[in-house]
Amino acid sequence: MVEVLVTLAALIVGAAFLLALYRFLKGPSVADRIVAFDVLTIIAVSGIIFTALAEGRGIYLDVALVYALLSFLGVIVVARYLDRGL
Amino acid sequence: MEVALSLLGGLLLVAGAIFLLLGGLGLVRMPDVFNRIQAGTKATTLGTLLTLAGAACLQPAWGLKLLLIGLFILFTNPISSQVLARAAHRSGAEKSPLTAVDRLQDDQGEQP
């Protein structure tokens, strides 16, 4: 029962990732792509959590934490570049 | 008790996934950058937090690390969305024709 729910949630997260990826590829402006990139990284953190649940290994949580940190820095840097240049 | 906790965890995971899906859908459907920021960051923040809570219900031993990730996302997501909105406004992103009020542009127009 629970396995079914976890699988269903993982599939829904995959669909959300595809929707955000569509906006990332289509654009049309740079700001749209950065927003889509931000959303993609947040969804990817959830995806890593699902990977940790499926594998049953807690080490993936460290990966998720570092990924969230680095993606936050990446979004900040790109937004600052768009704002006034590096 | 054990079964109820894992069932609650599964339901929380599905609820969080649905919020993430709504965030992605808003990203596709909304008319301009600023509306997409609204849809894309608030809904996905709540979705990720619900997903983390569900994972904590399924694996109680991971609770501390999941709480750490949740707090980090809760603190950094508003910052990144605010920086994105400011950068989009300054880079002259086009607004939806339905936009009625733009206080930031009004303020900048008054400066010499």
N, CA and C atoms of all chains as a GROMACS GRO file, in nm:
protein
  594
    1MET      N    1   0.082  -0.121   0.000
    1MET     CA    2   0.000   0.000   0.000
    1MET      C    3   0.086   0.126   0.000
    2VAL      N    4   0.180   0.129   0.096
    2VAL     CA    5   0.266   0.247   0.104
    2VAL      C    6   0.358   0.255  -0.018
    3GLU      N    7   0.405   0.138  -0.063
    3GLU     CA    8   0.492   0.138  -0.181
    3GLU      C    9   0.419   0.197  -0.302
    4VAL      N   10   0.289   0.164  -0.313
    4VAL     CA   11   0.211   0.220  -0.424
    4VAL      C   12   0.205   0.372  -0.416
    5LEU      N   13   0.182   0.422  -0.292
    5LEU     CA   14   0.174   0.567  -0.274
    5LEU      C   15   0.307   0.633  -0.308
    6VAL      N   16   0.418   0.572  -0.264
    6VAL     CA   17   0.549   0.632  -0.291
    6VAL      C   18   0.576   0.633  -0.442
    7THR      N   19   0.541   0.522  -0.510
    7THR     CA   20   0.563   0.517  -0.655
    7THR      C   21   0.478   0.623  -0.726
    8LEU      N   22   0.352   0.636  -0.682
    8LEU     CA   23   0.263   0.737  -0.742
    8LEU      C   24   0.320   0.877  -0.724
    9ALA      N   25   0.368   0.906  -0.601
    9ALA     CA   26   0.424   1.039  -0.574
    9ALA      C   27   0.547   1.062  -0.660
   10ALA      N   28   0.631   0.960  -0.678
   10ALA     CA   29   0.751   0.977  -0.759
   10ALA      C   30   0.714   1.004  -0.905
   11LEU      N   31   0.610   0.937  -0.954
   11LEU     CA   32   0.566   0.962  -1.092
   11LEU      C   33   0.514   1.105  -1.108
   12ILE      N   34   0.438   1.152  -1.008
   12ILE     CA   35   0.385   1.290  -1.016
   12ILE      C   36   0.500   1.390  -1.015
   13VAL      N   37   0.603   1.363  -0.932
   13VAL     CA   38   0.719   1.453  -0.928
   13VAL      C   39   0.790   1.452  -1.064
   14GLY      N   40   0.796   1.335  -1.128
   14GLY     CA   41   0.856   1.330  -1.261
   14GLY      C   42   0.780   1.414  -1.361
   15ALA      N   43   0.645   1.411  -1.352
   15ALA     CA   44   0.564   1.494  -1.442
   15ALA      C   45   0.588   1.642  -1.416
   16ALA      N   46   0.601   1.680  -1.288
   16ALA     CA   47   0.629   1.820  -1.254
   16ALA      C   48   0.763   1.862  -1.312
   17PHE      N   49   0.862   1.771  -1.304
   17PHE     CA   50   0.994   1.801  -1.359
   17PHE      C   51   0.985   1.826  -1.509
   18LEU      N   52   0.904   1.744  -1.578
   18LEU     CA   53   0.891   1.762  -1.723
   18LEU      C   54   0.826   1.895  -1.757
   19LEU      N   55   0.723   1.934  -1.678
   19LEU     CA   56   0.657   2.063  -1.703
   19LEU      C   57   0.756   2.179  -1.687
   20ALA      N   58   0.836   2.174  -1.579
   20ALA     CA   59   0.933   2.281  -1.557
   20ALA      C   60   1.039   2.279  -1.667
   21LEU      N   61   1.076   2.159  -1.712
   21LEU     CA   62   1.176   2.147  -1.818
   21LEU      C   63   1.125   2.208  -1.948
   22TYR      N   64   0.994   2.193  -1.973
   22TYR     CA   65   0.935   2.254  -2.092
   22TYR      C   66   0.954   2.406  -2.089
   23ARG      N   67   0.926   2.467  -1.971
   23ARG     CA   68   0.943   2.612  -1.962
   23ARG      C   69   1.090   2.650  -1.972
   24PHE      N   70   1.178   2.566  -1.919
   24PHE     CA   71   1.322   2.594  -1.926
   24PHE      C   72   1.370   2.593  -2.071
   25LEU      N   73   1.319   2.500  -2.150
   25LEU     CA   74   1.365   2.490  -2.289
   25LEU      C   75   1.300   2.595  -2.377
   26LYS      N   76   1.174   2.632  -2.346
   26LYS     CA   77   1.100   2.720  -2.436
   26LYS      C   78   1.132   2.866  -2.412
   27GLY      N   79   1.168   2.900  -2.288
   27GLY     CA   80   1.200   3.040  -2.259
   27GLY      C   81   1.077   3.122  -2.229
   28PRO      N   82   1.042   3.230  -2.299
   28PRO     CA   83   1.118   3.290  -2.408
   28PRO      C   84   1.231   3.381  -2.362
   29SER      N   85   1.225   3.438  -2.241
   29SER     CA   86   1.330   3.531  -2.200
   29SER      C   87   1.426   3.460  -2.105
   30VAL      N   88   1.539   3.528  -2.077
   30VAL     CA   89   1.639   3.470  -1.987
   30VAL      C   90   1.582   3.453  -1.847
   31ALA      N   91   1.502   3.552  -1.802
   31ALA     CA   92   1.446   3.545  -1.667
   31ALA      C   93   1.354   3.423  -1.653
   32ASP      N   94   1.278   3.393  -1.760
   32ASP     CA   95   1.193   3.273  -1.757
   32ASP      C   96   1.277   3.148  -1.734
   33ARG      N   97   1.389   3.142  -1.805
   33ARG     CA   98   1.473   3.022  -1.793
   33ARG      C   99   1.532   3.010  -1.654
   34ILE      N  100   1.570   3.125  -1.593
   34ILE     CA  101   1.629   3.117  -1.458
   34ILE      C  102   1.524   3.073  -1.358
   35VAL      N  103   1.400   3.126  -1.372
   35VAL     CA  104   1.292   3.083  -1.282
   35VAL      C  105   1.268   2.934  -1.297
   36ALA      N  106   1.265   2.888  -1.422
   36ALA     CA  107   1.245   2.744  -1.445
   36ALA      C  108   1.359   2.663  -1.386
   37PHE      N  109   1.482   2.717  -1.395
   37PHE     CA  110   1.598   2.647  -1.338
   37PHE      C  111   1.585   2.636  -1.186
   38ASP      N  112   1.540   2.744  -1.123
   38ASP     CA  113   1.519   2.743  -0.978
   38ASP      C  114   1.418   2.634  -0.941
   39VAL      N  115   1.307   2.631  -1.014
   39VAL     CA  116   1.204   2.531  -0.984
   39VAL      C  117   1.258   2.390  -1.010
   40LEU      N  118   1.336   2.375  -1.117
   40LEU     CA  119   1.393   2.243  -1.148
   40LEU      C  120   1.482   2.193  -1.034
   41THR      N  121   1.564   2.283  -0.977
   41THR     CA  122   1.652   2.238  -0.869
   41THR      C  123   1.572   2.199  -0.745
   42ILE      N  124   1.463   2.275  -0.717
   42ILE     CA  125   1.383   2.240  -0.600
   42ILE      C  126   1.317   2.104  -0.620
   43ILE      N  127   1.266   2.081  -0.743
   43ILE     CA  128   1.204   1.952  -0.770
   43ILE      C  129   1.308   1.841  -0.764
   44ALA      N  130   1.432   1.872  -0.807
   44ALA     CA  131   1.536   1.770  -0.805
   44ALA      C  132   1.572   1.730  -0.662
   45VAL      N  133   1.564   1.827  -0.567
   45VAL     CA  134   1.588   1.790  -0.427
   45VAL      C  135   1.485   1.686  -0.382
   46SER      N  136   1.356   1.710  -0.420
   46SER     CA  137   1.254   1.610  -0.387
   46SER      C  138   1.284   1.477  -0.454
   47GLY      N  139   1.334   1.484  -0.578
   47GLY     CA  140   1.368   1.359  -0.648
   47GLY      C  141   1.477   1.282  -0.576
   48ILE      N  142   1.576   1.355  -0.521
   48ILE     CA  143   1.684   1.287  -0.447
   48ILE      C  144   1.629   1.222  -0.320
   49ILE      N  145   1.530   1.291  -0.256
   49ILE     CA  146   1.467   1.231  -0.138
   49ILE      C  147   1.397   1.100  -0.176
   50PHE      N  148   1.330   1.102  -0.292
   50PHE     CA  149   1.263   0.978  -0.336
   50PHE      C  150   1.366   0.869  -0.364
   51THR      N  151   1.481   0.907  -0.422
   51THR     CA  152   1.587   0.809  -0.444
   51THR      C  153   1.634   0.748  -0.312
   52ALA      N  154   1.650   0.835  -0.210
   52ALA     CA  155   1.693   0.786  -0.079
   52ALA      C  156   1.590   0.688  -0.022
   53LEU      N  157   1.460   0.719  -0.041
   53LEU     CA  158   1.356   0.629   0.010
   53LEU      C  159   1.358   0.496  -0.064
   54ALA      N  160   1.378   0.503  -0.197
   54ALA     CA  161   1.375   0.380  -0.276
   54ALA      C  162   1.495   0.292  -0.244
   55GLU      N  163   1.613   0.354  -0.225
   55GLU     CA  164   1.733   0.275  -0.198
   55GLU      C  165   1.746   0.242  -0.051
   56GLY      N  166   1.676   0.319   0.035
   56GLY     CA  167   1.687   0.294   0.178
   56GLY      C  168   1.822   0.332   0.236
   57ARG      N  169   1.892   0.427   0.171
   57ARG     CA  170   2.024   0.467   0.221
   57ARG      C  171   2.022   0.616   0.256
   58GLY      N  172   2.062   0.646   0.381
   58GLY     CA  173   2.055   0.784   0.428
   58GLY      C  174   2.160   0.875   0.370
   59ILE      N  175   2.262   0.819   0.302
   59ILE     CA  176   2.371   0.902   0.251
   59ILE      C  177   2.320   0.998   0.144
   60TYR      N  178   2.208   0.962   0.078
   60TYR     CA  179   2.154   1.049  -0.026
   60TYR      C  180   2.102   1.181   0.030
   61LEU      N  181   2.070   1.182   0.161
   61LEU     CA  182   2.022   1.306   0.220
   61LEU      C  183   2.132   1.411   0.223
   62ASP      N  184   2.257   1.367   0.246
   62ASP     CA  185   2.369   1.462   0.239
   62ASP      C  186   2.382   1.518   0.098
   63VAL      N  187   2.364   1.430   0.000
   63VAL     CA  188   2.369   1.476  -0.139
   63VAL      C  189   2.261   1.582  -0.163
   64ALA      N  190   2.140   1.558  -0.109
   64ALA     CA  191   2.031   1.655  -0.129
   64ALA      C  192   2.064   1.788  -0.064
   65LEU      N  193   2.124   1.784   0.056
   65LEU     CA  194   2.157   1.909   0.125
   65LEU      C  195   2.260   1.989   0.046
   66VAL      N  196   2.368   1.921   0.001
   66VAL     CA  197   2.472   1.991  -0.074
   66VAL      C  198   2.416   2.043  -0.206
   67TYR      N  199   2.328   1.963  -0.269
   67TYR     CA  200   2.269   2.006  -0.395
   67TYR      C  201   2.183   2.131  -0.377
   68ALA      N  202   2.105   2.133  -0.267
   68ALA     CA  203   2.021   2.251  -0.241
   68ALA      C  204   2.109   2.374  -0.220
   69LEU      N  205   2.220   2.356  -0.145
   69LEU     CA  206   2.310   2.469  -0.118
   69LEU      C  207   2.370   2.523  -0.247
   70LEU      N  208   2.425   2.433  -0.329
   70LEU     CA  209   2.492   2.477  -0.451
   70LEU      C  210   2.395   2.537  -0.551
   71SER      N  211   2.274   2.480  -0.560
   71SER     CA  212   2.179   2.534  -0.657
   71SER      C  213   2.130   2.672  -0.614
   72PHE      N  214   2.116   2.691  -0.482
   72PHE     CA  215   2.080   2.824  -0.432
   72PHE      C  216   2.187   2.926  -0.473
   73LEU      N  217   2.315   2.890  -0.451
   73LEU     CA  218   2.423   2.981  -0.490
   73LEU      C  219   2.421   3.006  -0.640
   74GLY      N  220   2.395   2.902  -0.718
   74GLY     CA  221   2.394   2.918  -0.864
   74GLY      C  222   2.285   3.014  -0.909
   75VAL      N  223   2.165   3.000  -0.851
   75VAL     CA  224   2.055   3.088  -0.889
   75VAL      C  225   2.087   3.232  -0.850
   76ILE      N  226   2.145   3.250  -0.730
   76ILE     CA  227   2.180   3.386  -0.686
   76ILE      C  228   2.281   3.448  -0.781
   77VAL      N  229   2.383   3.370  -0.820
   77VAL     CA  230   2.488   3.425  -0.907
   77VAL      C  231   2.432   3.463  -1.043
   78VAL      N  232   2.350   3.376  -1.102
   78VAL     CA  233   2.296   3.406  -1.235
   78VAL      C  234   2.201   3.525  -1.228
   79ALA      N  235   2.120   3.534  -1.120
   79ALA     CA  236   2.029   3.647  -1.107
   79ALA      C  237   2.107   3.777  -1.091
   80ARG      N  238   2.219   3.771  -1.017
   80ARG     CA  239   2.300   3.891  -1.000
   80ARG      C  240   2.363   3.933  -1.132
   81TYR      N  241   2.405   3.833  -1.211
   81TYR     CA  242   2.461   3.863  -1.343
   81TYR      C  243   2.356   3.932  -1.430
   82LEU      N  244   2.232   3.882  -1.424
   82LEU     CA  245   2.124   3.942  -1.503
   82LEU      C  246   2.093   4.082  -1.453
   83ASP      N  247   2.113   4.104  -1.322
   83ASP     CA  248   2.078   4.230  -1.260
   83ASP      C  249   2.173   4.342  -1.303
   84ARG      N  250   2.303   4.326  -1.272
   84ARG     CA  251   2.395   4.435  -1.301
   84ARG      C  252   2.531   4.388  -1.352
   85GLY      N  253   2.543   4.264  -1.389
   85GLY     CA  254   2.672   4.214  -1.435
   85GLY      C  255   2.756   4.167  -1.318
   86LEU      N  256   2.853   4.080  -1.344
   86LEU     CA  257   2.931   4.022  -1.235
   86LEU      C  258   3.031   4.122  -1.178
   87MET      N  259  -0.001   0.136   1.484
   87MET     CA  260   0.073   0.262   1.499
   87MET      C  261   0.176   0.275   1.388
   88GLU      N  262   0.254   0.169   1.374
   88GLU     CA  263   0.357   0.170   1.268
   88GLU      C  264   0.295   0.186   1.131
   89VAL      N  265   0.186   0.109   1.110
   89VAL     CA  266   0.119   0.114   0.979
   89VAL      C  267   0.058   0.251   0.956
   90ALA      N  268  -0.003   0.308   1.062
   90ALA     CA  269  -0.066   0.439   1.047
   90ALA      C  270   0.038   0.545   1.012
   91LEU      N  271   0.156   0.535   1.078
   91LEU     CA  272   0.260   0.635   1.052
   91LEU      C  273   0.309   0.626   0.908
   92SER      N  274   0.330   0.503   0.860
   92SER     CA  275   0.380   0.490   0.722
   92SER      C  276   0.272   0.530   0.622
   93LEU      N  277   0.145   0.504   0.656
   93LEU     CA  278   0.037   0.548   0.566
   93LEU      C  279   0.031   0.700   0.560
   94LEU      N  280   0.046   0.764   0.678
   94LEU     CA  281   0.050   0.911   0.680
   94LEU      C  282   0.167   0.962   0.596
   95GLY      N  283   0.282   0.893   0.608
   95GLY     CA  284   0.398   0.934   0.529
   95GLY      C  285   0.371   0.926   0.379
   96GLY      N  286   0.306   0.816   0.337
   96GLY     CA  287   0.275   0.801   0.195
   96GLY      C  288   0.180   0.909   0.147
   97LEU      N  289   0.079   0.940   0.229
   97LEU     CA  290  -0.017   1.044   0.188
   97LEU      C  291   0.051   1.181   0.181
   98LEU      N  292   0.143   1.208   0.277
   98LEU     CA  293   0.215   1.336   0.272
   98LEU      C  294   0.302   1.345   0.147
   99LEU      N  295   0.364   1.232   0.111
   99LEU     CA  296   0.446   1.231  -0.011
   99LEU      C  297   0.361   1.264  -0.133
  100VAL      N  298   0.242   1.202  -0.142
  100VAL     CA  299   0.156   1.228  -0.258
  100VAL      C  300   0.110   1.373  -0.259
  101ALA      N  301   0.075   1.428  -0.140
  101ALA     CA  302   0.031   1.568  -0.134
  101ALA      C  303   0.143   1.662  -0.178
  102GLY      N  304   0.265   1.636  -0.130
  102GLY     CA  305   0.378   1.719  -0.171
  102GLY      C  306   0.403   1.711  -0.320
  103ALA      N  307   0.392   1.589  -0.375
  103ALA     CA  308   0.413   1.572  -0.519
  103ALA      C  309   0.308   1.648  -0.598
  104ILE      N  310   0.183   1.649  -0.548
  104ILE     CA  311   0.077   1.723  -0.619
  104ILE      C  312   0.107   1.872  -0.617
  105PHE      N  313   0.159   1.923  -0.502
  105PHE     CA  314   0.195   2.066  -0.499
  105PHE      C  315   0.307   2.096  -0.597
  106LEU      N  316   0.405   2.005  -0.607
  106LEU     CA  317   0.513   2.026  -0.704
  106LEU      C  318   0.458   2.028  -0.846
  107LEU      N  319   0.362   1.937  -0.874
  107LEU     CA  320   0.302   1.933  -1.008
  107LEU      C  321   0.227   2.062  -1.038
  108LEU      N  322   0.155   2.116  -0.936
  108LEU     CA  323   0.084   2.242  -0.958
  108LEU      C  324   0.183   2.356  -0.983
  109GLY      N  325   0.298   2.352  -0.913
  109GLY     CA  326   0.399   2.455  -0.938
  109GLY      C  327   0.450   2.448  -1.081
  110GLY      N  328   0.478   2.325  -1.129
  110GLY     CA  329   0.523   2.311  -1.268
  110GLY      C  330   0.416   2.353  -1.367
  111LEU      N  331   0.291   2.321  -1.335
  111LEU     CA  332   0.181   2.359  -1.424
  111LEU      C  333   0.167   2.511  -1.430
  112GLY      N  334   0.181   2.577  -1.313
  112GLY     CA  335   0.176   2.723  -1.312
  112GLY      C  336   0.289   2.783  -1.392
  113LEU      N  337   0.406   2.718  -1.387
  113LEU     CA  338   0.521   2.766  -1.465
  113LEU      C  339   0.491   2.764  -1.614
  114VAL      N  340   0.414   2.665  -1.657
  114VAL     CA  341   0.382   2.656  -1.800
  114VAL      C  342   0.267   2.750  -1.837
  115ARG      N  343   0.168   2.763  -1.748
  115ARG     CA  344   0.044   2.830  -1.785
  115ARG      C  345   0.044   2.981  -1.762
  116MET      N  346   0.125   3.030  -1.666
  116MET     CA  347   0.116   3.171  -1.629
  116MET      C  348   0.167   3.262  -1.740
  117PRO      N  349   0.114   3.386  -1.749
  117PRO     CA  350   0.142   3.469  -1.867
  117PRO      C  351   0.277   3.539  -1.868
  118ASP      N  352   0.333   3.580  -1.754
  118ASP     CA  353   0.461   3.651  -1.761
  118ASP      C  354   0.554   3.605  -1.649
  119VAL      N  355   0.675   3.663  -1.648
  119VAL     CA  356   0.780   3.615  -1.557
  119VAL      C  357   0.739   3.625  -1.411
  120PHE      N  358   0.676   3.737  -1.374
  120PHE     CA  359   0.648   3.760  -1.233
  120PHE      C  360   0.542   3.663  -1.181
  121ASN      N  361   0.441   3.637  -1.264
  121ASN     CA  362   0.342   3.536  -1.224
  121ASN      C  363   0.405   3.398  -1.215
  122ARG      N  364   0.500   3.371  -1.305
  122ARG     CA  365   0.566   3.240  -1.299
  122ARG      C  366   0.650   3.227  -1.173
  123ILE      N  367   0.711   3.338  -1.128
  123ILE     CA  368   0.787   3.331  -1.002
  123ILE      C  369   0.692   3.297  -0.888
  124GLN      N  370   0.574   3.362  -0.886
  124GLN     CA  371   0.477   3.332  -0.780
  124GLN      C  372   0.441   3.184  -0.778
  125ALA      N  373   0.402   3.134  -0.896
  125ALA     CA  374   0.359   2.994  -0.901
  125ALA      C  375   0.474   2.900  -0.873
  126GLY      N  376   0.591   2.936  -0.927
  126GLY     CA  377   0.702   2.840  -0.924
  126GLY      C  378   0.770   2.828  -0.790
  127THR      N  379   0.771   2.933  -0.708
  127THR     CA  380   0.846   2.921  -0.584
  127THR      C  381   0.759   2.888  -0.463
  128LYS      N  382   0.641   2.948  -0.452
  128LYS     CA  383   0.561   2.919  -0.332
  128LYS      C  384   0.511   2.776  -0.331
  129ALA      N  385   0.452   2.734  -0.443
  129ALA     CA  386   0.395   2.599  -0.447
  129ALA      C  387   0.504   2.494  -0.429
  130THR      N  388   0.621   2.516  -0.490
  130THR     CA  389   0.725   2.413  -0.479
  130THR      C  390   0.788   2.412  -0.340
  131THR      N  391   0.791   2.529  -0.272
  131THR     CA  392   0.841   2.527  -0.134
  131THR      C  393   0.753   2.438  -0.047
  132LEU      N  394   0.621   2.461  -0.054
  132LEU     CA  395   0.530   2.380   0.027
  132LEU      C  396   0.538   2.233  -0.015
  133GLY      N  397   0.548   2.208  -0.145
  133GLY     CA  398   0.555   2.069  -0.191
  133GLY      C  399   0.678   1.998  -0.140
  134THR      N  400   0.794   2.068  -0.143
  134THR     CA  401   0.916   2.004  -0.094
  134THR      C  402   0.908   1.979   0.056
  135LEU      N  403   0.851   2.077   0.131
  135LEU     CA  404   0.841   2.057   0.276
  135LEU      C  405   0.750   1.939   0.308
  136LEU      N  406   0.638   1.926   0.234
  136LEU     CA  407   0.549   1.811   0.259
  136LEU      C  408   0.619   1.681   0.224
  137THR      N  409   0.697   1.682   0.114
  137THR     CA  410   0.770   1.561   0.077
  137THR      C  411   0.869   1.521   0.186
  138LEU      N  412   0.940   1.622   0.241
  138LEU     CA  413   1.037   1.594   0.348
  138LEU      C  414   0.966   1.538   0.471
  139ALA      N  415   0.848   1.596   0.503
  139ALA     CA  416   0.773   1.546   0.619
  139ALA      C  417   0.729   1.402   0.597
  140GLY      N  418   0.686   1.372   0.475
  140GLY     CA  419   0.645   1.234   0.445
  140GLY      C  420   0.761   1.138   0.456
  141ALA      N  421   0.879   1.179   0.407
  141ALA     CA  422   0.997   1.093   0.418
  141ALA      C  423   1.034   1.072   0.564
  142ALA      N  424   1.017   1.178   0.647
  142ALA     CA  425   1.047   1.164   0.790
  142ALA      C  426   0.951   1.068   0.857
  143CYS      N  427   0.824   1.063   0.809
  143CYS     CA  428   0.729   0.966   0.867
  143CYS      C  429   0.766   0.823   0.827
  144LEU      N  430   0.816   0.806   0.703
  144LEU     CA  431   0.850   0.672   0.658
  144LEU      C  432   0.979   0.622   0.722
  145GLN      N  433   1.076   0.712   0.739
  145GLN     CA  434   1.206   0.673   0.798
  145GLN      C  435   1.235   0.767   0.915
  146PRO      N  436   1.182   0.740   1.034
  146PRO     CA  437   1.199   0.833   1.147
  146PRO      C  438   1.346   0.857   1.184
  147ALA      N  439   1.434   0.765   1.151
  147ALA     CA  440   1.576   0.783   1.188
  147ALA      C  441   1.639   0.898   1.110
  148TRP      N  442   1.582   0.934   0.995
  148TRP     CA  443   1.640   1.040   0.913
  148TRP      C  444   1.588   1.178   0.951
  149GLY      N  445   1.505   1.184   1.058
  149GLY     CA  446   1.433   1.306   1.088
  149GLY      C  447   1.519   1.431   1.098
  150LEU      N  448   1.638   1.419   1.162
  150LEU     CA  449   1.720   1.538   1.186
  150LEU      C  450   1.771   1.597   1.056
  151LYS      N  451   1.824   1.509   0.969
  151LYS     CA  452   1.878   1.558   0.841
  151LYS      C  453   1.766   1.616   0.754
  152LEU      N  454   1.650   1.550   0.755
  152LEU     CA  455   1.538   1.601   0.675
  152LEU      C  456   1.493   1.737   0.727
  153LEU      N  457   1.494   1.753   0.861
  153LEU     CA  458   1.459   1.883   0.919
  153LEU      C  459   1.559   1.990   0.875
  154LEU      N  460   1.688   1.952   0.870
  154LEU     CA  461   1.791   2.047   0.828
  154LEU      C  462   1.768   2.092   0.683
  155ILE      N  463   1.740   1.994   0.595
  155ILE     CA  464   1.714   2.028   0.455
  155ILE      C  465   1.591   2.116   0.445
  156GLY      N  466   1.486   2.082   0.523
  156GLY     CA  467   1.363   2.161   0.519
  156GLY      C  468   1.385   2.304   0.563
  157LEU      N  469   1.461   2.322   0.673
  157LEU     CA  470   1.488   2.458   0.719
  157LEU      C  471   1.568   2.535   0.615
  158PHE      N  472   1.665   2.468   0.554
  158PHE     CA  473   1.747   2.536   0.454
  158PHE      C  474   1.661   2.582   0.337
  159ILE      N  475   1.572   2.494   0.290
  159ILE     CA  476   1.485   2.531   0.178
  159ILE      C  477   1.390   2.643   0.219
  160LEU      N  478   1.340   2.634   0.343
  160LEU     CA  479   1.246   2.736   0.391
  160LEU      C  480   1.313   2.873   0.397
  161PHE      N  481   1.444   2.877   0.429
  161PHE     CA  482   1.512   3.007   0.439
  161PHE      C  483   1.560   3.057   0.304
  162THR      N  484   1.606   2.970   0.217
  162THR     CA  485   1.672   3.017   0.095
  162THR      C  486   1.575   3.040  -0.020
  163ASN      N  487   1.462   2.970  -0.023
  163ASN     CA  488   1.372   2.983  -0.138
  163ASN      C  489   1.313   3.124  -0.151
  164PRO      N  490   1.266   3.187  -0.043
  164PRO     CA  491   1.216   3.325  -0.058
  164PRO      C  492   1.325   3.420  -0.104
  165ILE      N  493   1.451   3.399  -0.054
  165ILE     CA  494   1.560   3.488  -0.095
  165ILE      C  495   1.582   3.477  -0.245
  166SER      N  496   1.589   3.353  -0.295
  166SER     CA  497   1.619   3.339  -0.438
  166SER      C  498   1.504   3.392  -0.522
  167SER      N  499   1.378   3.375  -0.475
  167SER     CA  500   1.268   3.426  -0.556
  167SER      C  501   1.268   3.579  -0.557
  168GLN      N  502   1.304   3.641  -0.442
  168GLN     CA  503   1.309   3.787  -0.439
  168GLN      C  504   1.419   3.840  -0.529
  169VAL      N  505   1.538   3.776  -0.523
  169VAL     CA  506   1.649   3.820  -0.609
  169VAL      C  507   1.612   3.802  -0.756
  170LEU      N  508   1.544   3.692  -0.787
  170LEU     CA  509   1.502   3.667  -0.926
  170LEU      C  510   1.404   3.773  -0.973
  171ALA      N  511   1.307   3.807  -0.886
  171ALA     CA  512   1.207   3.906  -0.927
  171ALA      C  513   1.272   4.041  -0.951
  172ARG      N  514   1.368   4.080  -0.863
  172ARG     CA  515   1.434   4.208  -0.881
  172ARG      C  516   1.516   4.208  -1.010
  173ALA      N  517   1.588   4.098  -1.033
  173ALA     CA  518   1.670   4.090  -1.155
  173ALA      C  519   1.582   4.094  -1.279
  174ALA      N  520   1.468   4.025  -1.274
  174ALA     CA  521   1.379   4.025  -1.390
  174ALA      C  522   1.325   4.165  -1.416
  175HIS      N  523   1.289   4.236  -1.307
  175HIS     CA  524   1.236   4.372  -1.324
  175HIS      C  525   1.341   4.465  -1.381
  176ARG      N  526   1.464   4.456  -1.329
  176ARG     CA  527   1.569   4.547  -1.375
  176ARG      C  528   1.614   4.516  -1.516
  177SER      N  529   1.606   4.388  -1.555
  177SER     CA  530   1.648   4.354  -1.691
  177SER      C  531   1.536   4.381  -1.791
  178GLY      N  532   1.427   4.441  -1.742
  178GLY     CA  533   1.322   4.482  -1.834
  178GLY      C  534   1.239   4.369  -1.890
  179ALA      N  535   1.206   4.271  -1.805
  179ALA     CA  536   1.120   4.163  -1.850
  179ALA      C  537   0.982   4.219  -1.884
  180GLU      N  538   0.924   4.169  -1.992
  180GLU     CA  539   0.796   4.225  -2.032
  180GLU      C  540   0.684   4.174  -1.942
  181LYS      N  541   0.594   4.268  -1.909
  181LYS     CA  542   0.485   4.234  -1.818
  181LYS      C  543   0.362   4.193  -1.897
  182SER      N  544   0.278   4.116  -1.830
  182SER     CA  545   0.150   4.079  -1.890
  182SER      C  546   0.065   4.205  -1.912
  183PRO      N  547  -0.014   4.212  -2.020
  183PRO     CA  548  -0.099   4.331  -2.039
  183PRO      C  549  -0.202   4.349  -1.929
  184LEU      N  550  -0.225   4.245  -1.849
  184LEU     CA  551  -0.322   4.257  -1.740
  184LEU      C  552  -0.264   4.325  -1.617
  185THR      N  553  -0.132   4.352  -1.619
  185THR     CA  554  -0.068   4.411  -1.501
  185THR      C  555  -0.125   4.550  -1.476
  186ALA      N  556  -0.176   4.574  -1.352
  186ALA     CA  557  -0.240   4.702  -1.322
  186ALA      C  558  -0.148   4.794  -1.244
  187VAL      N  559  -0.068   4.740  -1.151
  187VAL     CA  560   0.010   4.823  -1.060
  187VAL      C  561   0.156   4.778  -1.066
  188ASP      N  562   0.250   4.874  -1.076
  188ASP     CA  563   0.392   4.843  -1.069
  188ASP      C  564   0.459   4.948  -0.982
  189ARG      N  565   0.458   4.926  -0.850
  189ARG     CA  566   0.508   5.027  -0.757
  189ARG      C  567   0.657   5.052  -0.777
  190LEU      N  568   0.733   4.947  -0.810
  190LEU     CA  569   0.878   4.966  -0.824
  190LEU      C  570   0.909   5.060  -0.939
  191GLN      N  571   0.835   5.046  -1.049
  191GLN     CA  572   0.857   5.135  -1.162
  191GLN      C  573   0.815   5.278  -1.127
  192ASP      N  574   0.705   5.291  -1.050
  192ASP     CA  575   0.662   5.424  -1.007
  192ASP      C  576   0.771   5.490  -0.924
  193ASP      N  577   0.830   5.415  -0.830
  193ASP     CA  578   0.935   5.471  -0.745
  193ASP      C  579   1.055   5.514  -0.827
  194GLN      N  580   1.094   5.430  -0.921
  194GLN     CA  581   1.212   5.463  -1.001
  194GLN      C  582   1.185   5.583  -1.091
  195GLY      N  583   1.057   5.601  -1.132
  195GLY     CA  584   1.026   5.714  -1.218
  195GLY      C  585   1.039   5.848  -1.147
  196GLU      N  586   1.024   5.847  -1.012
  196GLU     CA  587   1.030   5.973  -0.939
  196GLU      C  588   1.172   6.019  -0.917
  197GLN      N  589   1.268   5.925  -0.921
  197GLN     CA  590   1.406   5.965  -0.893
  197GLN      C  591   1.463   6.048  -1.007
  198PRO      N  592   1.552   6.143  -0.975
  198PRO     CA  593   1.611   6.228  -1.079
  198PRO      C  594   1.700   6.149  -1.175
   0.00000   0.00000   0.00000
